[in-house]
């Protein structure tokens, strides 16, 4: 299948916007020398070790999975979400009626801080977590609330068995851990049983777009139901679909997106990707034609996004859920009206008490447990 490219003018405009965006959104301090501890700043520590203080209810058992989820809550949000509340250094699960039902606060800021992406394992019992500016990835046991595995050395960037700004974290069906190692320009599949890298796409020190041989600052690696992997590259706004065996199926530049963040597929085979810009946006497009079918981008006011890092199509409703990082909220946008119909977090206000977030950077849907109130038919 041919490589798809945008027109030269659009590409030039996109590059200029990208360079501006990267300068504003990547860490302002210079990258630390490899194999040496970084200087941990106040911003990186965020709020420290915090908790909402809410008394948490008993955890229900796993009764659903991605193919057969538990009963839906319907609009506006069909399932509870676990949020990577980055600068609160915690994971927090919120139901559609905005109850906090589960929370994992950092047990130690040297080892665990700045969680920025979170995704459930296939069986719903574990969480894959990435921490860009702590240079590590983790597995967290949902029921024991404990870190059970770490790859990379906290606070120490490097190559090989170390990481340098890892973004995105997924546990695939076979138990392998998938992550995008941005500054090493590679995507890794790691066996948690042995902590050995089993697949490496891209090469440290060779940052250019020629997937899967070389990648240019990949920040997203999403496993698809059939085993393929969707890779997003910051530089050039490339989205590529690659088989588990390393065969490139297609690669295309995300139209009108200056900084693609964590692309996903919609149920009809299109790509949905957040634009980590200011103002931010969400674009859904056909990867075979490059044609945009839906876009959300508001220039000012309550509806404006600021550095939106993740957007996904919701099951059942087809609406769009977005992590609006620097406006301190996770929102649901009605697909038809483009109006915000659900929000957790107070717009532009940081906090860790109930109802507040501090740089929410990632989320995943809890389709595994029925958290509905008993009056609604919970088990």
Secondary structure, 3 states (H helix, E strand, C coil): CCCECCCHHHHHHHHHHHHHHHHHHCCCCCCCCCCCECCCCHHHHCCCCCCCCCCCCCCCCCCCCCCCCCCCCCCCCCCEEEEEEHHHCEEEEECCCCCEEEEEECCCCCCCCCCCEEEECCCCCEEEEEEHHHCEEEEEECCCCEEEEEECECCECCCCCCCCCEEEEEECCCCCEEEEEHHHCEEEEEECCCCEEEEEEEECCECCCECCCECCCEEEEEECCCCCEEEEECCCCEEEEECCCCCEEEEEECCCCCCEEEEEECCCCCEEEEECCECCEEEEECCCCCCEEEEECCCCCCCCCECEEEEEECCCCCCEEEEEHHHCEEEEECCCCCCEEEEECCCCCECCCCCCECCEEEEEEECCCCCCCHHHCCC
